[in-house]
Amino acid sequence: MLSSVARVTAAYFRVERLKRASHLVSIASSLLYPAARVAVLTFLLKAVFESPAARSLPVDFRSAGIYVLTGVLLTVTLGFNNGAAIADRVRSGQVVFDLLRPHSWMVINVGERLGPRLANLIAPVLAYSLAVWLAGYTQPARFYGILVMMLPTVWLLEFLISFIIAVLTLSTQNSWGLGVAVSWPQQLLSGAMVPLILVPDRLRTMAYLTPFPGLLDLPIRAALGLASPLTALGVQLSWITLLGLCSILLYRRVITRIRINGG
């Protein structure tokens, strides 16, 4: 199965790389949204840190700025909540061919998600490096080492969330509604919308009752030295195990009831 995943991933990687190389304007335009997001969040953070409330904040403006920059990088390169992309095969009916072959649906989903993500790393990483240098946010090697170490578990956790959305799409074609229902809580509770290191304790406690902080808040806090990397990995692996079991059980239940084109 792993060799099949590698082949599918390599195929999607080549396709995405060729597509990106021939459309430089697309690369530039894809960076406009994250750049605008960083600018807006930084502006809002500056207003917060210049207010009297700044004295009670647990981190300084520099740490918050690094958090925002790194969070946007993770969001762009990992592409959170892409269950709708996986569900396209359901709506088109192509999924019936996947389900006839052992393990193929999982293999195709993993390869289709991982290949383009790897191909799309270069431009965001270069933009991130430039932004870090211009802002004076350069970090020691330990910061980047911890971040890279935690990327596989971040990606796997994100994939399982999207995969569960895709499995649910097998019983309803409203993938857009499912995606939206998860998207806003995910943005808020992961730290992508507002850094969780700055929110009230009650909201942060509520966020950690969900898997979403493992996508963004946990790896960044571990890299900044605000949390133990081993503890962060333990939390991520716990959610990965739980969501993995849920996705298998859900898939087995849905697959017995699926009807495509009346069959």
Disulfide bonds with the S-S distance in Angstrom:
none
